[in-house]
């Protein structure tokens, strides 16, 4: 009987280390384990804060030292990178932190003009890129957000100064359209609604071009950071001679 008990205890002691090793290996490979969650939480916090401050710094430098379109193409990229790395909640937190930081540095008005549209645009682009949406979809939605942000900017500034700033846009567009009509030999005068439609179309086209450039910059930059975005259409790869 003693021999049987000693043999049974020896078998249990021999099998328990392997079970413990398997359990430890499962904990290391399970992405939802408590150890990985504990390790990832500080990294998520640090990267979110760092990229939020980067987005704010780009906006701040571009406002006081404008370099043309050079820095503008980077406005939504840090927020989108947060989404690619840490997901939906972290990207919204990054956009909110950027707005709060700019509110302290530049005032609430200028911080709102970053969050709408570029903060929201970064979140949307990050979500579309993470879910492998095509360039046509992401550029179209981004351009729509940019156009809405443009009209929001005019509405907010008009409310602050007490004048309708859209009138100045329509005057400039009217002069340009009349010049084109004269060059073409057309004697008709466009109506006010036609001028408004032309102005809105020009704003949308401008945002489409802007989003296309943003996608090119993100393609070249985020690939090197290990967070690639969906591949561009074949004609874009041929145009920029891009090799994966």
C-alpha positions as CSV (number, residue, x, y, z in Angstrom):
1,X,0.0,0.0,0.0
2,X,2.8,2.4,0.8
3,X,4.5,1.6,-2.5
4,X,1.2,2.4,-4.3
5,X,0.9,5.7,-2.5
6,X,4.5,6.7,-3.2
7,X,4.1,5.8,-6.9
8,X,0.9,7.9,-7.1
9,X,2.4,10.9,-5.4
10,X,5.4,10.6,-7.7
11,X,3.2,10.6,-10.8
12,X,1.3,13.6,-9.5
13,X,4.5,15.5,-8.8
14,X,5.8,14.6,-12.2
15,X,2.7,15.9,-14.0
16,X,2.2,19.1,-12.1
17,X,5.3,20.9,-13.4
18,X,4.2,20.3,-17.0
19,X,0.7,21.6,-16.2
20,X,2.1,24.7,-14.6
21,X,4.4,25.3,-17.5
22,X,1.5,25.0,-19.9
23,X,-0.5,27.4,-17.8
24,X,2.3,29.9,-17.8
25,X,2.8,29.6,-21.5
26,X,-0.9,30.2,-22.1
27,X,-0.8,33.3,-19.9
28,X,2.1,34.7,-22.0
29,X,0.5,34.0,-25.3
30,X,-3.0,35.1,-24.4
31,X,-3.4,38.8,-25.3
32,X,-6.3,39.2,-22.9
33,X,-4.3,38.0,-19.9
34,X,-3.8,40.3,-16.9
35,X,-0.1,40.6,-17.3
36,X,-0.3,41.9,-20.9
37,X,-3.1,44.2,-20.0
38,X,-1.1,45.6,-17.1
39,X,1.9,46.1,-19.5
40,X,-0.2,47.7,-22.3
41,X,-2.1,50.2,-20.2
42,X,0.9,52.5,-19.5
43,X,2.1,52.2,-23.0
44,X,-1.4,53.2,-24.3
45,X,-1.5,56.1,-22.0
46,X,2.0,57.4,-23.0
47,X,1.5,57.0,-26.7
48,X,-1.9,58.6,-26.6
49,X,-0.6,61.6,-24.7
50,X,2.5,61.9,-26.9
51,X,0.6,61.8,-30.2
52,X,-2.0,64.2,-28.9
53,X,0.7,66.7,-28.0
54,X,2.3,66.1,-31.4
55,X,-0.9,67.0,-33.1
56,X,-1.3,70.1,-31.0
57,X,2.3,71.1,-31.7
58,X,1.9,70.8,-35.4
59,X,-1.3,73.0,-35.3
60,X,0.5,75.5,-33.0
61,X,3.6,75.8,-35.2
62,X,1.5,76.1,-38.4
63,X,-0.6,78.8,-36.9
64,X,2.3,81.1,-35.8
65,X,4.8,80.1,-38.5
66,X,2.7,79.0,-41.5
67,X,4.7,76.9,-44.0
68,X,2.0,76.6,-46.6
69,X,0.6,73.1,-47.0
70,X,3.7,71.4,-45.6
71,X,2.3,71.0,-42.1
72,X,-1.4,70.9,-42.9
73,X,-1.1,67.4,-44.4
74,X,0.0,66.1,-40.9
75,X,-3.0,67.6,-39.0
76,X,-5.1,64.4,-38.8
77,X,-2.3,61.8,-39.0
78,X,-1.3,61.6,-35.3
79,X,-5.0,61.0,-34.2
80,X,-5.3,58.4,-37.0
81,X,-2.2,56.6,-35.8
82,X,-3.6,56.4,-32.3
83,X,-6.7,54.6,-33.7
84,X,-4.4,52.2,-35.7
85,X,-2.4,51.3,-32.6
86,X,-4.9,51.5,-29.7
87,X,-8.4,51.6,-31.2
88,X,-11.6,53.8,-31.0
89,X,-11.6,55.0,-27.4
90,X,-7.9,56.0,-27.4
91,X,-8.3,58.0,-30.6
92,X,-11.2,60.0,-29.2
93,X,-9.3,60.6,-26.0
94,X,-6.3,61.8,-28.1
95,X,-8.5,64.2,-30.1
96,X,-10.0,65.5,-26.8
97,X,-6.7,66.0,-25.2
98,X,-5.4,67.9,-28.2
99,X,-8.4,70.2,-28.0
100,X,-7.9,70.8,-24.3
101,X,-4.1,71.5,-24.7
102,X,-4.8,73.9,-27.6
103,X,-7.5,75.6,-25.5
104,X,-4.9,76.3,-22.8
105,X,-2.2,77.4,-25.3
106,X,-4.3,79.3,-27.8
107,X,-7.8,79.8,-26.5
108,X,-11.0,77.7,-27.0
109,X,-11.9,79.2,-30.4
110,X,-8.7,78.0,-32.1
111,X,-8.8,74.7,-30.3
112,X,-12.3,74.1,-31.6
113,X,-11.1,74.8,-35.1
114,X,-8.6,72.0,-34.8
115,X,-11.0,69.4,-33.3
116,X,-13.5,70.3,-36.1
117,X,-12.6,69.0,-38.6
118,X,-9.1,67.7,-38.1
119,X,-9.5,65.8,-34.8
120,X,-12.7,64.2,-36.1
121,X,-11.1,63.5,-39.4
122,X,-8.2,61.7,-37.8
123,X,-10.6,59.4,-35.8
124,X,-12.6,58.6,-39.0
125,X,-9.5,58.0,-41.1
126,X,-8.0,55.8,-38.5
127,X,-11.1,53.7,-38.3
128,X,-11.4,53.4,-42.0
129,X,-7.7,52.5,-42.4
130,X,-7.9,49.9,-39.6
131,X,-10.9,48.2,-41.2
132,X,-9.1,48.2,-44.6
133,X,-11.5,50.6,-46.4
134,X,-10.5,51.6,-49.9
135,X,-9.0,54.9,-50.7
136,X,-12.1,56.1,-52.5
137,X,-14.2,55.6,-49.4
138,X,-11.8,57.2,-47.0
139,X,-11.0,60.1,-49.2
140,X,-14.7,60.8,-49.9
141,X,-15.7,60.7,-46.2
142,X,-12.7,62.7,-45.2
143,X,-13.4,65.3,-47.8
144,X,-17.0,65.5,-46.6
145,X,-15.8,66.1,-43.0
146,X,-13.3,68.7,-44.3
147,X,-16.1,70.6,-46.2
148,X,-18.4,70.5,-43.1
149,X,-15.5,71.8,-41.0
150,X,-14.9,74.6,-43.5
151,X,-18.5,75.8,-43.2
152,X,-18.4,75.4,-39.4
153,X,-15.3,77.6,-39.4
154,X,-17.1,80.3,-41.4
155,X,-20.2,80.0,-39.2
156,X,-18.2,80.3,-35.9
157,X,-16.0,83.2,-37.1
158,X,-19.1,85.0,-38.5
159,X,-20.8,84.7,-35.1
160,X,-17.7,86.0,-33.3
161,X,-17.2,89.1,-35.6
162,X,-20.9,89.8,-36.1
163,X,-20.7,89.7,-39.9
164,X,-21.6,87.1,-42.5
165,X,-18.1,86.1,-43.9
166,X,-19.7,83.9,-46.5
167,X,-20.5,87.1,-48.5
168,X,-16.8,87.7,-49.1
169,X,-16.5,84.2,-50.5
170,X,-19.4,84.6,-52.9
171,X,-18.0,88.0,-54.0
172,X,-14.6,86.4,-54.9
173,X,-16.3,83.4,-56.6
174,X,-18.6,85.8,-58.6
175,X,-15.6,87.8,-59.9
176,X,-13.8,84.6,-60.9
177,X,-16.9,83.2,-62.6
178,X,-17.6,86.4,-64.5
179,X,-14.0,86.5,-65.7
180,X,-14.3,83.0,-67.0
181,X,-17.6,83.8,-68.7
182,X,-16.0,86.9,-70.4
183,X,-13.1,84.8,-71.6
184,X,-15.5,82.2,-73.0
185,X,-17.7,84.9,-74.6
186,X,-20.8,84.1,-72.6
187,X,-22.9,87.1,-71.8
188,X,-25.1,85.5,-69.2
189,X,-24.7,86.4,-65.5
190,X,-24.8,83.4,-63.0
191,X,-27.5,83.5,-60.4
192,X,-26.7,83.7,-56.7
193,X,-27.7,80.0,-56.1
194,X,-25.3,79.0,-59.0
195,X,-22.5,81.0,-57.4
196,X,-23.1,79.2,-54.0
197,X,-23.1,75.8,-55.7
198,X,-19.9,76.6,-57.5
199,X,-18.3,77.8,-54.3
200,X,-19.4,74.6,-52.4
201,X,-18.1,72.5,-55.3
202,X,-14.7,74.2,-55.2
203,X,-14.5,73.7,-51.4
204,X,-15.3,70.0,-51.9
205,X,-12.7,69.5,-54.7
206,X,-10.1,71.3,-52.6
207,X,-10.8,68.9,-49.7
208,X,-10.6,65.9,-52.0
209,X,-7.1,67.0,-53.2
210,X,-6.1,67.6,-49.6
211,X,-7.2,64.1,-48.5
212,X,-5.4,62.5,-51.4
213,X,-2.2,64.2,-50.3
214,X,-2.9,63.1,-46.7
215,X,-3.2,59.5,-47.8
216,X,0.1,59.7,-49.7
217,X,1.9,61.1,-46.6
218,X,0.3,58.5,-44.4
219,X,1.2,55.7,-46.8
220,X,4.9,56.6,-46.8
221,X,5.1,57.5,-43.1
222,X,2.9,54.9,-41.3
223,X,4.4,52.0,-43.3
224,X,7.8,52.8,-41.8
225,X,6.2,53.0,-38.3
226,X,4.8,49.5,-38.6
227,X,1.1,50.6,-38.9
228,X,0.4,50.4,-42.7
229,X,-2.8,51.8,-44.2
230,X,-4.7,50.1,-47.0
231,X,-2.8,49.9,-50.3
232,X,-3.5,52.6,-52.9
233,X,-5.0,51.9,-56.3
234,X,-2.7,50.5,-58.9
235,X,-2.5,53.8,-60.9
236,X,-1.4,55.6,-57.7
237,X,1.4,53.0,-57.1
238,X,2.5,53.5,-60.7
239,X,2.3,57.3,-60.4
240,X,4.5,57.6,-57.3
241,X,6.6,54.5,-58.2
242,X,5.7,52.9,-54.9
243,X,7.1,49.5,-54.0
244,X,5.6,47.5,-51.2
